[in-house]
Amino acid sequence: MVREIRYRGMKPVICCHPTRKHRRRRLDRRLYRRRYRVECLFHDLKRFRAVASRYEVACTWLWLS
């Protein structure tokens, strides 16, 4: 999976399992934090699917709260 990501010219931002001893990847914490925030945003947007099918309404609601 990581090899495919690098092949496409992207930087993998995937945490290694903490018990892994060999060939551990370095983790860019700043980039990982951004990725996490984007994932949280999509999670929050998905909560509004039942209320409104338009994501603009959900984004406005999240921005105002």
PDBQT receptor file of N, H, CA, C and O in Angstrom, charges set to zero:
ATOM      1  N   MET A   1       0.823  -1.183   0.000  1.00  0.00    +0.000 N 
ATOM      2  CA  MET A   1       0.000   0.000   0.000  1.00  0.00    +0.000 C 
ATOM      3  C   MET A   1       0.874   1.255   0.000  1.00  0.00    +0.000 C 
ATOM      4  O   MET A   1       0.629   2.183  -0.771  1.00  0.00    +0.000 OA
ATOM      5  N   VAL A   2       1.878   1.283   0.853  1.00  0.00    +0.000 N 
ATOM      6  H   VAL A   2       2.077   0.530   1.479  1.00  0.00    +0.000 HD
ATOM      7  CA  VAL A   2       2.759   2.439   0.912  1.00  0.00    +0.000 C 
ATOM      8  C   VAL A   2       3.531   2.589  -0.386  1.00  0.00    +0.000 C 
ATOM      9  O   VAL A   2       3.762   3.706  -0.848  1.00  0.00    +0.000 OA
ATOM     10  N   ARG A   3       3.927   1.482  -0.969  1.00  0.00    +0.000 N 
ATOM     11  H   ARG A   3       3.739   0.575  -0.593  1.00  0.00    +0.000 HD
ATOM     12  CA  ARG A   3       4.659   1.509  -2.229  1.00  0.00    +0.000 C 
ATOM     13  C   ARG A   3       3.799   2.134  -3.333  1.00  0.00    +0.000 C 
ATOM     14  O   ARG A   3       4.305   2.902  -4.151  1.00  0.00    +0.000 OA
ATOM     15  N   GLU A   4       2.516   1.810  -3.359  1.00  0.00    +0.000 N 
ATOM     16  H   GLU A   4       2.105   1.186  -2.695  1.00  0.00    +0.000 HD
ATOM     17  CA  GLU A   4       1.614   2.383  -4.361  1.00  0.00    +0.000 C 
ATOM     18  C   GLU A   4       1.452   3.883  -4.164  1.00  0.00    +0.000 C 
ATOM     19  O   GLU A   4       1.398   4.640  -5.133  1.00  0.00    +0.000 OA
ATOM     20  N   ILE A   5       1.377   4.306  -2.922  1.00  0.00    +0.000 N 
ATOM     21  H   ILE A   5       1.421   3.691  -2.135  1.00  0.00    +0.000 HD
ATOM     22  CA  ILE A   5       1.229   5.733  -2.620  1.00  0.00    +0.000 C 
ATOM     23  C   ILE A   5       2.455   6.497  -3.105  1.00  0.00    +0.000 C 
ATOM     24  O   ILE A   5       2.330   7.548  -3.733  1.00  0.00    +0.000 OA
ATOM     25  N   ARG A   6       3.631   5.972  -2.814  1.00  0.00    +0.000 N 
ATOM     26  H   ARG A   6       3.733   5.118  -2.303  1.00  0.00    +0.000 HD
ATOM     27  CA  ARG A   6       4.865   6.622  -3.260  1.00  0.00    +0.000 C 
ATOM     28  C   ARG A   6       4.984   6.603  -4.781  1.00  0.00    +0.000 C 
ATOM     29  O   ARG A   6       5.482   7.559  -5.376  1.00  0.00    +0.000 OA
ATOM     30  N   TYR A   7       4.534   5.531  -5.406  1.00  0.00    +0.000 N 
ATOM     31  H   TYR A   7       4.130   4.755  -4.923  1.00  0.00    +0.000 HD
ATOM     32  CA  TYR A   7       4.574   5.427  -6.864  1.00  0.00    +0.000 C 
ATOM     33  C   TYR A   7       3.757   6.548  -7.509  1.00  0.00    +0.000 C 
ATOM     34  O   TYR A   7       4.119   7.039  -8.578  1.00  0.00    +0.000 OA
ATOM     35  N   ARG A   8       2.685   6.944  -6.884  1.00  0.00    +0.000 N 
ATOM     36  H   ARG A   8       2.391   6.545  -6.016  1.00  0.00    +0.000 HD
ATOM     37  CA  ARG A   8       1.827   8.012  -7.405  1.00  0.00    +0.000 C 
ATOM     38  C   ARG A   8       2.349   9.403  -7.060  1.00  0.00    +0.000 C 
ATOM     39  O   ARG A   8       1.717  10.403  -7.402  1.00  0.00    +0.000 OA
ATOM     40  N   GLY A   9       3.496   9.476  -6.387  1.00  0.00    +0.000 N 
ATOM     41  H   GLY A   9       4.009   8.664  -6.109  1.00  0.00    +0.000 HD
ATOM     42  CA  GLY A   9       4.106  10.769  -6.086  1.00  0.00    +0.000 C 
ATOM     43  C   GLY A   9       3.584  11.418  -4.827  1.00  0.00    +0.000 C 
ATOM     44  O   GLY A   9       3.791  12.613  -4.619  1.00  0.00    +0.000 OA
ATOM     45  N   MET A  10       2.914  10.659  -3.984  1.00  0.00    +0.000 N 
ATOM     46  H   MET A  10       2.746   9.688  -4.153  1.00  0.00    +0.000 HD
ATOM     47  CA  MET A  10       2.386  11.202  -2.747  1.00  0.00    +0.000 C 
ATOM     48  C   MET A  10       3.248  10.756  -1.574  1.00  0.00    +0.000 C 
ATOM     49  O   MET A  10       4.038   9.818  -1.682  1.00  0.00    +0.000 OA
ATOM     50  N   LYS A  11       3.081  11.441  -0.463  1.00  0.00    +0.000 N 
ATOM     51  H   LYS A  11       2.439  12.203  -0.375  1.00  0.00    +0.000 HD
ATOM     52  CA  LYS A  11       3.821  11.095   0.747  1.00  0.00    +0.000 C 
ATOM     53  C   LYS A  11       2.876  10.336   1.679  1.00  0.00    +0.000 C 
ATOM     54  O   LYS A  11       1.821  10.862   2.035  1.00  0.00    +0.000 OA
ATOM     55  N   PRO A  12       3.228   9.120   2.079  1.00  0.00    +0.000 N 
ATOM     56  CA  PRO A  12       2.335   8.368   2.971  1.00  0.00    +0.000 C 
ATOM     57  C   PRO A  12       2.330   8.961   4.375  1.00  0.00    +0.000 C 
ATOM     58  O   PRO A  12       3.381   9.253   4.945  1.00  0.00    +0.000 OA
ATOM     59  N   VAL A  13       1.148   9.131   4.912  1.00  0.00    +0.000 N 
ATOM     60  H   VAL A  13       0.294   8.893   4.449  1.00  0.00    +0.000 HD
ATOM     61  CA  VAL A  13       0.988   9.655   6.266  1.00  0.00    +0.000 C 
ATOM     62  C   VAL A  13       0.169   8.622   7.038  1.00  0.00    +0.000 C 
ATOM     63  O   VAL A  13      -0.976   8.869   7.417  1.00  0.00    +0.000 OA
ATOM     64  N   ILE A  14       0.776   7.477   7.257  1.00  0.00    +0.000 N 
ATOM     65  H   ILE A  14       1.706   7.277   6.949  1.00  0.00    +0.000 HD
ATOM     66  CA  ILE A  14       0.114   6.372   7.920  1.00  0.00    +0.000 C 
ATOM     67  C   ILE A  14       0.974   5.979   9.112  1.00  0.00    +0.000 C 
ATOM     68  O   ILE A  14       2.173   5.744   8.961  1.00  0.00    +0.000 OA
ATOM     69  N   CYS A  15       0.384   5.907  10.275  1.00  0.00    +0.000 N 
ATOM     70  H   CYS A  15      -0.589   6.098  10.398  1.00  0.00    +0.000 HD
ATOM     71  CA  CYS A  15       1.143   5.517  11.466  1.00  0.00    +0.000 C 
ATOM     72  C   CYS A  15       1.500   4.043  11.398  1.00  0.00    +0.000 C 
ATOM     73  O   CYS A  15       0.725   3.216  10.919  1.00  0.00    +0.000 OA
ATOM     74  N   CYS A  16       2.692   3.735  11.889  1.00  0.00    +0.000 N 
ATOM     75  H   CYS A  16       3.323   4.407  12.278  1.00  0.00    +0.000 HD
ATOM     76  CA  CYS A  16       3.073   2.342  12.048  1.00  0.00    +0.000 C 
ATOM     77  C   CYS A  16       2.431   1.807  13.323  1.00  0.00    +0.000 C 
ATOM     78  O   CYS A  16       2.116   2.565  14.240  1.00  0.00    +0.000 OA
ATOM     79  N   HIS A  17       2.245   0.520  13.366  1.00  0.00    +0.000 N 
ATOM     80  H   HIS A  17       2.501  -0.096  12.621  1.00  0.00    +0.000 HD
ATOM     81  CA  HIS A  17       1.750  -0.097  14.583  1.00  0.00    +0.000 C 
ATOM     82  C   HIS A  17       2.833   0.043  15.652  1.00  0.00    +0.000 C 
ATOM     83  O   HIS A  17       4.003  -0.215  15.369  1.00  0.00    +0.000 OA
ATOM     84  N   PRO A  18       2.474   0.445  16.869  1.00  0.00    +0.000 N 
ATOM     85  CA  PRO A  18       3.493   0.722  17.890  1.00  0.00    +0.000 C 
ATOM     86  C   PRO A  18       4.361  -0.473  18.256  1.00  0.00    +0.000 C 
ATOM     87  O   PRO A  18       5.475  -0.280  18.743  1.00  0.00    +0.000 OA
ATOM     88  N   THR A  19       3.899  -1.692  18.043  1.00  0.00    +0.000 N 
ATOM     89  H   THR A  19       2.994  -1.849  17.648  1.00  0.00    +0.000 HD
ATOM     90  CA  THR A  19       4.693  -2.857  18.415  1.00  0.00    +0.000 C 
ATOM     91  C   THR A  19       5.619  -3.319  17.293  1.00  0.00    +0.000 C 
ATOM     92  O   THR A  19       6.388  -4.263  17.474  1.00  0.00    +0.000 OA
ATOM     93  N   ARG A  20       5.552  -2.668  16.151  1.00  0.00    +0.000 N 
ATOM     94  H   ARG A  20       4.927  -1.901  16.005  1.00  0.00    +0.000 HD
ATOM     95  CA  ARG A  20       6.407  -3.046  15.026  1.00  0.00    +0.000 C 
ATOM     96  C   ARG A  20       7.854  -2.682  15.344  1.00  0.00    +0.000 C 
ATOM     97  O   ARG A  20       8.133  -1.557  15.757  1.00  0.00    +0.000 OA
ATOM     98  N   LYS A  21       8.771  -3.620  15.156  1.00  0.00    +0.000 N 
ATOM     99  H   LYS A  21       8.545  -4.535  14.820  1.00  0.00    +0.000 HD
ATOM    100  CA  LYS A  21      10.157  -3.394  15.542  1.00  0.00    +0.000 C 
ATOM    101  C   LYS A  21      11.055  -3.090  14.353  1.00  0.00    +0.000 C 
ATOM    102  O   LYS A  21      12.006  -2.321  14.490  1.00  0.00    +0.000 OA
ATOM    103  N   HIS A  22      10.782  -3.667  13.200  1.00  0.00    +0.000 N 
ATOM    104  H   HIS A  22      10.009  -4.292  13.089  1.00  0.00    +0.000 HD
ATOM    105  CA  HIS A  22      11.661  -3.525  12.057  1.00  0.00    +0.000 C 
ATOM    106  C   HIS A  22      11.033  -2.643  10.989  1.00  0.00    +0.000 C 
ATOM    107  O   HIS A  22       9.818  -2.657  10.790  1.00  0.00    +0.000 OA
ATOM    108  N   ARG A  23      11.860  -1.887  10.315  1.00  0.00    +0.000 N 
ATOM    109  H   ARG A  23      12.847  -1.875  10.477  1.00  0.00    +0.000 HD
ATOM    110  CA  ARG A  23      11.447  -1.052   9.187  1.00  0.00    +0.000 C 
ATOM    111  C   ARG A  23      10.300  -0.111   9.546  1.00  0.00    +0.000 C 
ATOM    112  O   ARG A  23       9.307  -0.029   8.823  1.00  0.00    +0.000 OA
ATOM    113  N   ARG A  24      10.441   0.588  10.649  1.00  0.00    +0.000 N 
ATOM    114  H   ARG A  24      11.248   0.522  11.236  1.00  0.00    +0.000 HD
ATOM    115  CA  ARG A  24       9.426   1.570  11.029  1.00  0.00    +0.000 C 
ATOM    116  C   ARG A  24       9.574   2.813  10.169  1.00  0.00    +0.000 C 
ATOM    117  O   ARG A  24      10.688   3.263   9.902  1.00  0.00    +0.000 OA
ATOM    118  N   ARG A  25       8.462   3.361   9.742  1.00  0.00    +0.000 N 
ATOM    119  H   ARG A  25       7.557   2.995   9.959  1.00  0.00    +0.000 HD
ATOM    120  CA  ARG A  25       8.474   4.577   8.938  1.00  0.00    +0.000 C 
ATOM    121  C   ARG A  25       8.473   5.792   9.847  1.00  0.00    +0.000 C 
ATOM    122  O   ARG A  25       7.906   5.776  10.940  1.00  0.00    +0.000 OA
ATOM    123  N   ARG A  26       9.120   6.843   9.371  1.00  0.00    +0.000 N 
ATOM    124  H   ARG A  26       9.581   6.856   8.484  1.00  0.00    +0.000 HD
ATOM    125  CA  ARG A  26       9.041   8.107  10.102  1.00  0.00    +0.000 C 
ATOM    126  C   ARG A  26       7.689   8.743   9.826  1.00  0.00    +0.000 C 
ATOM    127  O   ARG A  26       7.108   8.563   8.756  1.00  0.00    +0.000 OA
ATOM    128  N   LEU A  27       7.205   9.477  10.791  1.00  0.00    +0.000 N 
ATOM    129  H   LEU A  27       7.677   9.623  11.661  1.00  0.00    +0.000 HD
ATOM    130  CA  LEU A  27       5.889  10.101  10.673  1.00  0.00    +0.000 C 
ATOM    131  C   LEU A  27       6.044  11.603  10.787  1.00  0.00    +0.000 C 
ATOM    132  O   LEU A  27       6.595  12.102  11.768  1.00  0.00    +0.000 OA
ATOM    133  N   ASP A  28       5.564  12.321   9.794  1.00  0.00    +0.000 N 
ATOM    134  H   ASP A  28       5.116  11.915   8.997  1.00  0.00    +0.000 HD
ATOM    135  CA  ASP A  28       5.551  13.780   9.830  1.00  0.00    +0.000 C 
ATOM    136  C   ASP A  28       4.339  14.194  10.662  1.00  0.00    +0.000 C 
ATOM    137  O   ASP A  28       3.206  14.163  10.182  1.00  0.00    +0.000 OA
ATOM    138  N   ARG A  29       4.587  14.577  11.900  1.00  0.00    +0.000 N 
ATOM    139  H   ARG A  29       5.507  14.602  12.290  1.00  0.00    +0.000 HD
ATOM    140  CA  ARG A  29       3.481  14.875  12.830  1.00  0.00    +0.000 C 
ATOM    141  C   ARG A  29       2.607  16.025  12.341  1.00  0.00    +0.000 C 
ATOM    142  O   ARG A  29       1.386  15.979  12.489  1.00  0.00    +0.000 OA
ATOM    143  N   ARG A  30       3.217  17.051  11.763  1.00  0.00    +0.000 N 
ATOM    144  H   ARG A  30       4.209  17.089  11.643  1.00  0.00    +0.000 HD
ATOM    145  CA  ARG A  30       2.441  18.201  11.304  1.00  0.00    +0.000 C 
ATOM    146  C   ARG A  30       1.494  17.796  10.172  1.00  0.00    +0.000 C 
ATOM    147  O   ARG A  30       0.331  18.199  10.146  1.00  0.00    +0.000 OA
ATOM    148  N   LEU A  31       2.003  17.003   9.249  1.00  0.00    +0.000 N 
ATOM    149  H   LEU A  31       2.948  16.676   9.270  1.00  0.00    +0.000 HD
ATOM    150  CA  LEU A  31       1.177  16.534   8.138  1.00  0.00    +0.000 C 
ATOM    151  C   LEU A  31       0.101  15.562   8.629  1.00  0.00    +0.000 C 
ATOM    152  O   LEU A  31      -1.026  15.577   8.135  1.00  0.00    +0.000 OA
ATOM    153  N   TYR A  32       0.448  14.731   9.589  1.00  0.00    +0.000 N 
ATOM    154  H   TYR A  32       1.363  14.718   9.991  1.00  0.00    +0.000 HD
ATOM    155  CA  TYR A  32      -0.518  13.790  10.150  1.00  0.00    +0.000 C 
ATOM    156  C   TYR A  32      -1.644  14.544  10.855  1.00  0.00    +0.000 C 
ATOM    157  O   TYR A  32      -2.802  14.135  10.766  1.00  0.00    +0.000 OA
ATOM    158  N   ARG A  33      -1.328  15.632  11.552  1.00  0.00    +0.000 N 
ATOM    159  H   ARG A  33      -0.388  15.963  11.625  1.00  0.00    +0.000 HD
ATOM    160  CA  ARG A  33      -2.338  16.430  12.240  1.00  0.00    +0.000 C 
ATOM    161  C   ARG A  33      -3.318  17.032  11.239  1.00  0.00    +0.000 C 
ATOM    162  O   ARG A  33      -4.524  17.075  11.484  1.00  0.00    +0.000 OA
ATOM    163  N   ARG A  34      -2.786  17.498  10.103  1.00  0.00    +0.000 N 
ATOM    164  H   ARG A  34      -1.807  17.464   9.904  1.00  0.00    +0.000 HD
ATOM    165  CA  ARG A  34      -3.669  18.050   9.069  1.00  0.00    +0.000 C 
ATOM    166  C   ARG A  34      -4.580  16.975   8.505  1.00  0.00    +0.000 C 
ATOM    167  O   ARG A  34      -5.774  17.203   8.312  1.00  0.00    +0.000 OA
ATOM    168  N   ARG A  35      -4.017  15.803   8.239  1.00  0.00    +0.000 N 
ATOM    169  H   ARG A  35      -3.047  15.617   8.395  1.00  0.00    +0.000 HD
ATOM    170  CA  ARG A  35      -4.821  14.696   7.715  1.00  0.00    +0.000 C 
ATOM    171  C   ARG A  35      -5.942  14.342   8.692  1.00  0.00    +0.000 C 
ATOM    172  O   ARG A  35      -7.079  14.106   8.283  1.00  0.00    +0.000 OA
ATOM    173  N   TYR A  36      -5.617  14.306   9.974  1.00  0.00    +0.000 N 
ATOM    174  H   TYR A  36      -4.693  14.497  10.306  1.00  0.00    +0.000 HD
ATOM    175  CA  TYR A  36      -6.607  13.976  10.995  1.00  0.00    +0.000 C 
ATOM    176  C   TYR A  36      -7.732  15.013  11.021  1.00  0.00    +0.000 C 
ATOM    177  O   TYR A  36      -8.904  14.658  11.147  1.00  0.00    +0.000 OA
ATOM    178  N   ARG A  37      -7.379  16.271  10.902  1.00  0.00    +0.000 N 
ATOM    179  H   ARG A  37      -6.427  16.559  10.799  1.00  0.00    +0.000 HD
ATOM    180  CA  ARG A  37      -8.403  17.319  10.927  1.00  0.00    +0.000 C 
ATOM    181  C   ARG A  37      -9.332  17.207   9.719  1.00  0.00    +0.000 C 
ATOM    182  O   ARG A  37     -10.536  17.434   9.842  1.00  0.00    +0.000 OA
ATOM    183  N   VAL A  38      -8.786  16.861   8.561  1.00  0.00    +0.000 N 
ATOM    184  H   VAL A  38      -7.809  16.677   8.461  1.00  0.00    +0.000 HD
ATOM    185  CA  VAL A  38      -9.623  16.675   7.361  1.00  0.00    +0.000 C 
ATOM    186  C   VAL A  38     -10.553  15.481   7.553  1.00  0.00    +0.000 C 
ATOM    187  O   VAL A  38     -11.725  15.540   7.182  1.00  0.00    +0.000 OA
ATOM    188  N   GLU A  39     -10.032  14.394   8.135  1.00  0.00    +0.000 N 
ATOM    189  H   GLU A  39      -9.080  14.346   8.437  1.00  0.00    +0.000 HD
ATOM    190  CA  GLU A  39     -10.880  13.224   8.398  1.00  0.00    +0.000 C 
ATOM    191  C   GLU A  39     -12.005  13.578   9.367  1.00  0.00    +0.000 C 
ATOM    192  O   GLU A  39     -13.137  13.126   9.192  1.00  0.00    +0.000 OA
ATOM    193  N   CYS A  40     -11.708  14.374  10.377  1.00  0.00    +0.000 N 
ATOM    194  H   CYS A  40     -10.788  14.742  10.519  1.00  0.00    +0.000 HD
ATOM    195  CA  CYS A  40     -12.750  14.796  11.324  1.00  0.00    +0.000 C 
ATOM    196  C   CYS A  40     -13.800  15.659  10.637  1.00  0.00    +0.000 C 
ATOM    197  O   CYS A  40     -14.989  15.547  10.936  1.00  0.00    +0.000 OA
ATOM    198  N   LEU A  41     -13.366  16.521   9.715  1.00  0.00    +0.000 N 
ATOM    199  H   LEU A  41     -12.400  16.612   9.472  1.00  0.00    +0.000 HD
ATOM    200  CA  LEU A  41     -14.314  17.356   8.979  1.00  0.00    +0.000 C 
ATOM    201  C   LEU A  41     -15.284  16.497   8.175  1.00  0.00    +0.000 C 
ATOM    202  O   LEU A  41     -16.493  16.731   8.195  1.00  0.00    +0.000 OA
ATOM    203  N   PHE A  42     -14.747  15.494   7.463  1.00  0.00    +0.000 N 
ATOM    204  H   PHE A  42     -13.765  15.304   7.447  1.00  0.00    +0.000 HD
ATOM    205  CA  PHE A  42     -15.628  14.615   6.698  1.00  0.00    +0.000 C 
ATOM    206  C   PHE A  42     -16.561  13.826   7.607  1.00  0.00    +0.000 C 
ATOM    207  O   PHE A  42     -17.707  13.566   7.243  1.00  0.00    +0.000 OA
ATOM    208  N   HIS A  43     -16.083  13.448   8.777  1.00  0.00    +0.000 N 
ATOM    209  H   HIS A  43     -15.152  13.660   9.072  1.00  0.00    +0.000 HD
ATOM    210  CA  HIS A  43     -16.950  12.751   9.730  1.00  0.00    +0.000 C 
ATOM    211  C   HIS A  43     -18.098  13.664  10.152  1.00  0.00    +0.000 C 
ATOM    212  O   HIS A  43     -19.250  13.234  10.210  1.00  0.00    +0.000 OA
ATOM    213  N   ASP A  44     -17.782  14.919  10.445  1.00  0.00    +0.000 N 
ATOM    214  H   ASP A  44     -16.846  15.268  10.398  1.00  0.00    +0.000 HD
ATOM    215  CA  ASP A  44     -18.825  15.863  10.843  1.00  0.00    +0.000 C 
ATOM    216  C   ASP A  44     -19.808  16.119   9.707  1.00  0.00    +0.000 C 
ATOM    217  O   ASP A  44     -21.010  16.243   9.941  1.00  0.00    +0.000 OA
ATOM    218  N   LEU A  45     -19.305  16.196   8.484  1.00  0.00    +0.000 N 
ATOM    219  H   LEU A  45     -18.329  16.095   8.294  1.00  0.00    +0.000 HD
ATOM    220  CA  LEU A  45     -20.198  16.398   7.339  1.00  0.00    +0.000 C 
ATOM    221  C   LEU A  45     -21.136  15.213   7.139  1.00  0.00    +0.000 C 
ATOM    222  O   LEU A  45     -22.302  15.392   6.787  1.00  0.00    +0.000 OA
ATOM    223  N   LYS A  46     -20.634  14.020   7.359  1.00  0.00    +0.000 N 
ATOM    224  H   LYS A  46     -19.687  13.875   7.645  1.00  0.00    +0.000 HD
ATOM    225  CA  LYS A  46     -21.464  12.835   7.179  1.00  0.00    +0.000 C 
ATOM    226  C   LYS A  46     -22.582  12.756   8.211  1.00  0.00    +0.000 C 
ATOM    227  O   LYS A  46     -23.606  12.119   7.964  1.00  0.00    +0.000 OA
ATOM    228  N   ARG A  47     -22.402  13.385   9.346  1.00  0.00    +0.000 N 
ATOM    229  H   ARG A  47     -21.570  13.902   9.547  1.00  0.00    +0.000 HD
ATOM    230  CA  ARG A  47     -23.474  13.399  10.347  1.00  0.00    +0.000 C 
ATOM    231  C   ARG A  47     -24.696  14.154   9.844  1.00  0.00    +0.000 C 
ATOM    232  O   ARG A  47     -25.814  13.868  10.273  1.00  0.00    +0.000 OA
ATOM    233  N   PHE A  48     -24.503  15.114   8.942  1.00  0.00    +0.000 N 
ATOM    234  H   PHE A  48     -23.595  15.346   8.594  1.00  0.00    +0.000 HD
ATOM    235  CA  PHE A  48     -25.600  15.944   8.457  1.00  0.00    +0.000 C 
ATOM    236  C   PHE A  48     -26.326  15.353   7.264  1.00  0.00    +0.000 C 
ATOM    237  O   PHE A  48     -27.262  15.969   6.754  1.00  0.00    +0.000 OA
ATOM    238  N   ARG A  49     -25.923  14.182   6.804  1.00  0.00    +0.000 N 
ATOM    239  H   ARG A  49     -25.162  13.682   7.218  1.00  0.00    +0.000 HD
ATOM    240  CA  ARG A  49     -26.564  13.595   5.631  1.00  0.00    +0.000 C 
ATOM    241  C   ARG A  49     -28.059  13.376   5.819  1.00  0.00    +0.000 C 
ATOM    242  O   ARG A  49     -28.837  13.571   4.885  1.00  0.00    +0.000 OA
ATOM    243  N   ALA A  50     -28.458  12.980   6.997  1.00  0.00    +0.000 N 
ATOM    244  H   ALA A  50     -27.826  12.822   7.756  1.00  0.00    +0.000 HD
ATOM    245  CA  ALA A  50     -29.880  12.718   7.239  1.00  0.00    +0.000 C 
ATOM    246  C   ALA A  50     -30.687  14.012   7.258  1.00  0.00    +0.000 C 
ATOM    247  O   ALA A  50     -31.873  14.006   6.927  1.00  0.00    +0.000 OA
ATOM    248  N   VAL A  51     -30.068  15.103   7.637  1.00  0.00    +0.000 N 
ATOM    249  H   VAL A  51     -29.105  15.108   7.907  1.00  0.00    +0.000 HD
ATOM    250  CA  VAL A  51     -30.781  16.374   7.743  1.00  0.00    +0.000 C 
ATOM    251  C   VAL A  51     -30.817  17.093   6.405  1.00  0.00    +0.000 C 
ATOM    252  O   VAL A  51     -31.872  17.547   5.963  1.00  0.00    +0.000 OA
ATOM    253  N   ALA A  52     -29.673  17.192   5.771  1.00  0.00    +0.000 N 
ATOM    254  H   ALA A  52     -28.816  16.822   6.131  1.00  0.00    +0.000 HD
ATOM    255  CA  ALA A  52     -29.603  17.921   4.501  1.00  0.00    +0.000 C 
ATOM    256  C   ALA A  52     -28.654  17.196   3.558  1.00  0.00    +0.000 C 
ATOM    257  O   ALA A  52     -27.597  16.709   3.959  1.00  0.00    +0.000 OA
ATOM    258  N   SER A  53     -29.050  17.142   2.324  1.00  0.00    +0.000 N 
ATOM    259  H   SER A  53     -29.908  17.538   1.998  1.00  0.00    +0.000 HD
ATOM    260  CA  SER A  53     -28.185  16.479   1.359  1.00  0.00    +0.000 C 
ATOM    261  C   SER A  53     -27.156  17.442   0.774  1.00  0.00    +0.000 C 
ATOM    262  O   SER A  53     -26.278  17.027   0.017  1.00  0.00    +0.000 OA
ATOM    263  N   ARG A  54     -27.258  18.706   1.117  1.00  0.00    +0.000 N 
ATOM    264  H   ARG A  54     -27.971  19.043   1.732  1.00  0.00    +0.000 HD
ATOM    265  CA  ARG A  54     -26.317  19.704   0.592  1.00  0.00    +0.000 C 
ATOM    266  C   ARG A  54     -25.234  19.965   1.631  1.00  0.00    +0.000 C 
ATOM    267  O   ARG A  54     -25.524  20.341   2.766  1.00  0.00    +0.000 OA
ATOM    268  N   TYR A  55     -24.002  19.765   1.234  1.00  0.00    +0.000 N 
ATOM    269  H   TYR A  55     -23.766  19.460   0.311  1.00  0.00    +0.000 HD
ATOM    270  CA  TYR A  55     -22.892  19.926   2.167  1.00  0.00    +0.000 C 
ATOM    271  C   TYR A  55     -22.648  21.388   2.535  1.00  0.00    +0.000 C 
ATOM    272  O   TYR A  55     -22.038  21.666   3.567  1.00  0.00    +0.000 OA
ATOM    273  N   GLU A  56     -23.111  22.327   1.708  1.00  0.00    +0.000 N 
ATOM    274  H   GLU A  56     -23.606  22.101   0.869  1.00  0.00    +0.000 HD
ATOM    275  CA  GLU A  56     -22.903  23.739   2.027  1.00  0.00    +0.000 C 
ATOM    276  C   GLU A  56     -23.632  24.105   3.312  1.00  0.00    +0.000 C 
ATOM    277  O   GLU A  56     -23.124  24.882   4.120  1.00  0.00    +0.000 OA
ATOM    278  N   VAL A  57     -24.818  23.548   3.502  1.00  0.00    +0.000 N 
ATOM    279  H   VAL A  57     -25.231  22.916   2.846  1.00  0.00    +0.000 HD
ATOM    280  CA  VAL A  57     -25.586  23.818   4.718  1.00  0.00    +0.000 C 
ATOM    281  C   VAL A  57     -24.839  23.281   5.932  1.00  0.00    +0.000 C 
ATOM    282  O   VAL A  57     -24.766  23.943   6.967  1.00  0.00    +0.000 OA
ATOM    283  N   ALA A  58     -24.293  22.092   5.802  1.00  0.00    +0.000 N 
ATOM    284  H   ALA A  58     -24.352  21.554   4.961  1.00  0.00    +0.000 HD
ATOM    285  CA  ALA A  58     -23.569  21.494   6.915  1.00  0.00    +0.000 C 
ATOM    286  C   ALA A  58     -22.297  22.278   7.206  1.00  0.00    +0.000 C 
ATOM    287  O   ALA A  58     -21.962  22.491   8.371  1.00  0.00    +0.000 OA
ATOM    288  N   CYS A  59     -21.587  22.709   6.179  1.00  0.00    +0.000 N 
ATOM    289  H   CYS A  59     -21.859  22.536   5.232  1.00  0.00    +0.000 HD
ATOM    290  CA  CYS A  59     -20.359  23.483   6.390  1.00  0.00    +0.000 C 
ATOM    291  C   CYS A  59     -20.677  24.807   7.085  1.00  0.00    +0.000 C 
ATOM    292  O   CYS A  59     -19.954  25.232   7.986  1.00  0.00    +0.000 OA
ATOM    293  N   THR A  60     -21.750  25.445   6.665  1.00  0.00    +0.000 N 
ATOM    294  H   THR A  60     -22.337  25.100   5.933  1.00  0.00    +0.000 HD
ATOM    295  CA  THR A  60     -22.140  26.701   7.300  1.00  0.00    +0.000 C 
ATOM    296  C   THR A  60     -22.494  26.466   8.769  1.00  0.00    +0.000 C 
ATOM    297  O   THR A  60     -22.107  27.245   9.640  1.00  0.00    +0.000 OA
ATOM    298  N   TRP A  61     -23.213  25.416   9.029  1.00  0.00    +0.000 N 
ATOM    299  H   TRP A  61     -23.528  24.783   8.322  1.00  0.00    +0.000 HD
ATOM    300  CA  TRP A  61     -23.591  25.093  10.415  1.00  0.00    +0.000 C 
ATOM    301  C   TRP A  61     -22.344  24.836  11.270  1.00  0.00    +0.000 C 
ATOM    302  O   TRP A  61     -22.252  25.336  12.391  1.00  0.00    +0.000 OA
ATOM    303  N   LEU A  62     -21.402  24.074  10.758  1.00  0.00    +0.000 N 
ATOM    304  H   LEU A  62     -21.477  23.668   9.847  1.00  0.00    +0.000 HD
ATOM    305  CA  LEU A  62     -20.172  23.789  11.508  1.00  0.00    +0.000 C 
ATOM    306  C   LEU A  62     -19.334  25.035  11.699  1.00  0.00    +0.000 C 
ATOM    307  O   LEU A  62     -18.701  25.215  12.739  1.00  0.00    +0.000 OA
ATOM    308  N   TRP A  63     -19.331  25.894  10.694  1.00  0.00    +0.000 N 
ATOM    309  H   TRP A  63     -19.846  25.748   9.849  1.00  0.00    +0.000 HD
ATOM    310  CA  TRP A  63     -18.541  27.120  10.780  1.00  0.00    +0.000 C 
ATOM    311  C   TRP A  63     -19.125  28.071  11.823  1.00  0.00    +0.000 C 
ATOM    312  O   TRP A  63     -18.380  28.746  12.534  1.00  0.00    +0.000 OA
ATOM    313  N   LEU A  64     -20.450  28.126  11.917  1.00  0.00    +0.000 N 
ATOM    314  H   LEU A  64     -21.055  27.577  11.340  1.00  0.00    +0.000 HD
ATOM    315  CA  LEU A  64     -21.097  29.029  12.868  1.00  0.00    +0.000 C 
ATOM    316  C   LEU A  64     -21.068  28.506  14.298  1.00  0.00    +0.000 C 
ATOM    317  O   LEU A  64     -21.155  29.289  15.244  1.00  0.00    +0.000 OA
ATOM    318  N   SER A  65     -20.949  27.199  14.467  1.00  0.00    +0.000 N 
ATOM    319  H   SER A  65     -20.879  26.563  13.699  1.00  0.00    +0.000 HD
ATOM    320  CA  SER A  65     -20.961  26.676  15.842  1.00  0.00    +0.000 C 
ATOM    321  C   SER A  65     -19.594  26.656  16.449  1.00  0.00    +0.000 C 
ATOM    322  O   SER A  65     -19.435  26.245  17.598  1.00  0.00    +0.000 OA
TER     323      SER A  65
